[in-house]
């Protein structure tokens, strides 16, 4: 997910995106544990997307508190 896409989303949409990414990460971790995951790079990409979304959520909350 690109950060340009995240900039245009509201806080509630970011939270929904975070939940879906966490579910995807869980599924990938289970596939990794059962050795069904062929592309292990997906796990790293999902982890970075989660961090990116959490960063935008924190920024939005801080901006909201300042106002």
C-alpha positions as CSV (number, residue, x, y, z in Angstrom):
1,X,0.0,0.0,0.0
2,X,1.3,3.4,-1.0
3,X,1.5,6.2,1.5
4,X,-0.3,8.5,-1.0
5,X,-3.4,6.2,-0.7
6,X,-3.2,6.4,3.1
7,X,-3.1,10.2,3.2
8,X,-6.5,10.4,1.6
9,X,-8.2,8.0,4.1
10,X,-10.1,9.0,7.2
11,X,-9.1,7.7,10.7
12,X,-11.9,5.1,10.7
13,X,-10.9,3.8,7.2
14,X,-7.3,3.5,8.5
15,X,-8.5,1.4,11.5
16,X,-10.4,-0.9,9.1
17,X,-7.3,-1.2,6.9
18,X,-5.2,-2.0,10.0
19,X,-7.6,-4.8,11.1
20,X,-7.6,-6.3,7.6
21,X,-3.8,-6.2,7.5
22,X,-3.5,-7.9,10.9
23,X,-5.8,-10.7,9.8
24,X,-3.7,-11.1,6.6
25,X,-0.6,-11.2,8.7
26,X,-2.1,-13.9,11.0
27,X,-3.0,-16.0,8.0
28,X,0.4,-15.7,6.5
29,X,2.0,-16.6,9.9
30,X,-0.1,-19.8,10.0
31,X,0.9,-20.7,6.5
32,X,4.5,-20.2,7.4
33,X,4.1,-22.4,10.5
34,X,2.6,-25.2,8.5
35,X,5.1,-24.7,5.7
36,X,2.5,-23.8,3.1
37,X,3.8,-20.3,2.5
38,X,5.8,-20.2,-0.8
39,X,6.5,-16.5,-0.9
40,X,7.9,-15.4,2.5
41,X,8.4,-11.9,1.2
42,X,4.7,-11.3,1.6
43,X,5.0,-11.5,5.4
44,X,7.6,-8.7,5.3
45,X,5.5,-6.5,3.1
46,X,2.4,-6.9,5.3
47,X,4.5,-6.1,8.4
48,X,5.7,-2.9,6.7
49,X,2.2,-2.0,5.6
50,X,1.0,-2.4,9.2
51,X,3.7,-0.1,10.5
52,X,2.9,2.4,7.8
53,X,-0.8,2.4,8.7
54,X,-0.1,2.7,12.4
55,X,2.2,5.7,11.7
56,X,-0.6,7.5,9.8
57,X,-3.1,6.6,12.6
58,X,-0.8,8.2,15.2
59,X,-0.2,11.3,13.0
60,X,-4.0,11.7,12.6
61,X,-4.6,11.4,16.3
62,X,-1.8,13.8,17.2
63,X,-3.1,16.4,14.7
64,X,-6.6,16.0,16.1
65,X,-5.4,16.6,19.6
66,X,-3.6,19.8,18.7
67,X,-6.7,21.3,17.2
